[in-house]
Amino acid sequence: MSQVHNFSAGPCILPQEVLKKASEAVINFNNLDLSLIEISHRSVDFVAVMDKATSLVKELLEVPAGYSVIFLQGGASTQFLMVAYNLLTDNGVGAYVNTGAWASKAIKEAGILGKVEVLASSEDKNFTYIPKGYSIPENADYLHITSNNTIFGTQLKEFPECPVTLVCDMSSDIFSKKINVSDFDLIYAGAQKNMGPAGVTMVIVKDEILGKVERTIPSMLDYRIHIKKESMFNTPPVFSVYVSMLTLEWLKSLGGVEAIQMVNEEKAALLYAEIDRNPMFRGVVEEQDRSAMNATFVLEDESMNDAFNQALSDARINGLKGHRSVGGFRASMYNALPLESVQVLVNTMTKFSESHGN
């Protein structure tokens, strides 16, 4: 069979060599004649996996001293509440920038626990741009931002200079471009975009920001407990952690974050050039805020959607349907998506215009 070009928004494409190694480990891990998913998470073999995954995060992102890396469950959605439990004081306020569906959910969850203030929002234009020029109150407990908005296709190109604790949801663009971890106090990211399969969430947290709230934090929501137990407070999602470790090894073999950033920029430039050139298509978001991970676009004539979907199917292109909040099409170009797949999509768009255009 010919290759399927997987543009799924998540769970997303993973490197073929990672899938091969992971499948072998499910049958026989480390020549133990046991499956990875049936050995003890406290065994020497799996502890080595957790240690390696943690070490690779620190190496690839150049995590400075004074930060801890942990792997948790519950996805980014649990982090929406966990951030507030650990950082939002009884009489304080959590500051948020609302750039899409996931930021909106984070605001809602924090509001259950305490006071939140939305400093800026792009909801007025269906989240098709990134708000800029807002002021950050110096008395806020923290500022929460979302680096990339998977549904709407926007991405922060610059991060704010922040006078308070800075928290960032990087679920959909972590490891896709170089960042300065020391600019942030807490970063969290669900694995299922650039790091591994669904089921594990990676958190990088500056140790000194913890332990400053007076409330009693449930054990499963307390970062300090997970740090102390080295991500082993409860049984971790062993398969998701292992595949994440393999993916990080793959990324390192390519030359790390800087190397993959160049590839990601090339993929995004190729697709956006076709969207802008081709009169049958139109980008959804403001040009300066376009995401390199998730390109959203529509047909100028939506009556042609079925015909274009058939052209995509004929080209073995998968996962391009846009989210119901936006409609149209969404091409997710995460790290493991090869440039060749983007070229196939561009060729399909060009041929479709030539055969269906006026």
Residue pairs with C-beta under 8 A, 6 or more apart in sequence:
2 316
3 316
3 341
4 316
4 317
4 318
5 315
5 316
5 317
5 318
5 337
5 341
5 344
5 345
6 12
6 13
6 318
6 319
6 337
6 341
7 13
7 317
7 318
7 319
7 320
7 330
7 331
7 332
7 333
7 337
7 341
7 345
8 318
8 319
8 332
9 150
9 151
9 294
9 319
9 323
9 330
9 332
10 150
10 172
10 190
10 192
10 193
10 198
10 332
10 334
11 192
11 197
11 198
12 192
12 193
12 194
12 332
12 334
12 336
12 337
13 334
13 336
13 337
14 196
14 197
14 243
14 247
14 336
15 247
15 250
15 336
17 250
18 243
18 246
18 247
18 250
18 336
21 246
22 239
22 242
22 243
22 246
25 35
25 36
25 242
26 35
26 36
26 37
26 239
27 35
28 34
28 35
29 35
29 36
29 39
29 45
30 45
32 39
32 45
36 46
36 238
36 239
36 242
37 238
37 239
39 45
39 46
39 238
40 46
41 232
41 235
41 236
41 238
42 232
46 238
46 242
47 232
49 238
49 241
49 242
49 245
50 71
50 230
50 231
50 232
50 236
50 241
52 245
52 249
53 71
53 241
53 242
53 244
53 245
53 248
54 69
54 70
54 71
54 230
54 231
56 245
56 248
56 249
56 252
57 63
57 69
57 202
57 204
57 248
58 69
59 252
60 175
60 248
60 251
60 252
60 256
60 257
61 175
61 179
61 181
61 204
61 257
62 181
63 69
63 181
63 204
64 181
64 182
66 206
66 207
66 208
67 181
67 204
67 205
67 206
67 207
68 204
68 205
68 207
68 223
68 227
69 202
69 203
69 204
70 202
70 203
70 205
70 223
70 226
70 227
70 230
70 231
71 200
71 201
71 202
71 203
71 231
71 236
71 237
71 241
71 244
72 78
72 79
72 200
72 201
72 202
72 203
72 226
72 231
73 199
73 200
73 201
73 234
73 236
73 237
74 82
74 201
75 190
75 198
75 201
76 102
76 169
76 171
76 188
76 189
76 190
76 201
77 105
77 109
78 201
78 221
79 106
79 169
79 188
79 201
79 203
80 105
80 106
80 108
80 109
80 110
81 109
81 110
81 112
81 113
81 221
82 221
82 223
83 94
83 106
83 110
83 142
83 144
83 167
83 186
83 188
84 94
84 109
84 110
84 112
84 113
84 114
85 113
85 213
85 215
85 217
85 218
85 221
85 222
86 210
86 213
86 217
86 221
86 222
86 223
87 94
87 141
87 142
87 165
87 167
87 186
87 209
87 212
87 213
88 94
88 110
88 113
88 114
88 115
88 141
88 142
88 213
89 114
89 141
89 212
89 213
89 214
90 114
90 213
90 214
90 215
92 114
92 115
92 139
92 140
92 141
93 114
93 115
93 116
93 117
93 137
93 139
93 140
93 141
94 110
94 114
94 115
94 116
94 117
94 140
94 141
94 142
94 144
95 116
95 117
95 119
95 136
95 137
95 140
95 141
95 142
95 143
95 144
95 164
96 103
96 106
96 107
96 110
96 116
96 117
96 118
96 119
96 143
96 144
96 145
97 103
97 118
97 119
97 120
97 121
97 131
97 134
97 143
97 144
97 145
97 146
98 104
98 107
98 118
98 120
98 121
98 122
98 123
98 131
99 121
99 122
99 127
99 130
99 131
99 145
99 146
99 149
99 152
99 154
99 156
100 122
100 127
100 146
100 149
100 150
100 151
100 152
100 154
101 127
101 149
101 151
101 152
101 325
102 146
102 149
102 150
102 151
102 169
102 171
103 144
103 145
103 146
103 149
103 169
104 123
106 144
106 146
106 169
107 116
107 118
110 116
110 144
117 137
117 140
119 134
119 135
119 136
119 137
119 143
120 131
120 132
120 134
121 131
122 128
122 129
122 130
122 131
122 154
126 152
126 325
126 326
127 149
127 151
127 152
127 154
128 152
128 154
128 284
128 285
128 286
128 289
129 154
129 285
129 286
129 289
130 154
130 155
130 156
130 157
130 286
130 289
136 143
136 160
136 162
136 163
136 164
137 164
138 163
138 164
140 164
141 164
141 165
142 164
142 165
142 166
142 167
142 185
142 186
143 160
143 162
143 164
143 165
143 166
143 167
144 167
144 168
144 169
145 156
145 159
145 160
145 166
145 167
145 168
145 169
146 156
146 168
146 169
147 155
147 156
147 159
147 168
147 169
147 170
147 172
147 173
148 154
148 155
148 156
148 170
148 171
148 172
148 173
148 291
148 293
148 294
149 155
149 172
149 291
149 294
150 171
150 172
150 193
150 293
150 294
150 332
151 294
151 323
151 325
151 326
151 330
152 284
152 285
152 296
152 323
152 325
152 326
153 284
153 285
153 290
153 291
153 294
153 295
153 296
153 326
153 330
154 285
154 286
154 289
154 290
154 291
155 173
155 289
155 290
155 291
155 292
155 293
155 294
157 288
157 289
159 166
159 168
159 183
159 184
160 166
162 183
165 185
165 186
165 209
166 183
166 184
166 185
166 186
167 184
167 185
167 186
167 187
167 188
168 184
168 186
168 187
168 188
169 188
169 189
170 179
170 187
170 188
170 189
171 188
171 189
171 190
171 193
172 189
172 193
172 194
172 293
172 294
172 334
173 193
173 194
173 291
173 292
173 293
174 187
174 189
174 193
174 194
174 195
174 202
175 194
175 195
175 248
175 251
175 257
175 260
175 335
176 194
176 257
176 260
176 261
176 264
176 292
176 293
176 334
176 335
177 257
177 261
177 264
177 292
178 257
178 258
178 261
181 187
181 204
184 204
184 206
185 205
185 206
185 209
186 203
186 204
186 205
186 206
186 209
187 203
187 204
187 205
188 201
188 202
188 203
188 204
189 195
189 201
189 202
189 203
190 198
190 200
190 201
191 197
191 198
191 199
191 200
191 201
191 202
191 240
191 244
192 198
192 199
193 293
193 332
193 334
194 247
194 334
194 335
194 336
195 202
195 244
195 247
195 248
196 240
196 241
196 243
196 244
196 246
196 247
197 239
197 240
197 243
197 244
198 240
199 237
199 239
199 240
200 236
200 237
200 240
200 241
200 244
202 244
203 223
203 226
205 223
205 227
207 227
210 223
210 224
211 224
219 225
219 233
220 233
220 234
225 233
226 233
231 241
247 336
251 257
251 260
251 335
254 260
260 335
263 335
263 339
264 292
264 293
264 333
264 335
265 292
266 339
267 292
267 333
267 337
267 339
267 342
268 290
268 291
268 292
268 295
268 333
270 339
270 342
270 343
270 346
271 295
271 331
271 333
271 342
271 345
271 346
272 283
272 290
272 295
274 281
274 346
274 349
274 350
275 281
275 282
275 283
275 295
275 297
275 349
276 283
278 349
278 350
278 353
279 300
279 353
279 357
280 299
280 300
280 301
280 304
280 349
280 352
280 353
280 356
280 357
281 297
281 298
281 299
281 300
281 349
281 353
282 297
282 298
282 299
282 300
283 290
283 295
283 296
283 297
284 296
284 297
284 298
284 326
284 328
285 291
285 296
292 333
293 332
293 333
293 334
294 330
294 331
294 332
294 333
295 330
295 331
295 333
296 322
296 326
296 328
296 329
296 330
297 328
297 329
297 330
297 331
298 322
298 327
298 328
298 329
299 305
299 308
299 328
299 329
302 327
302 328
304 356
305 328
307 352
307 356
308 329
308 352
309 321
311 348
311 351
311 352
312 320
312 345
312 348
315 344
315 345
315 347
315 348
317 341
317 344
317 345
317 348
319 332
320 329
320 330
320 331
320 345
321 329
321 330
322 328
322 329
322 330
323 330
331 342
331 345
333 342
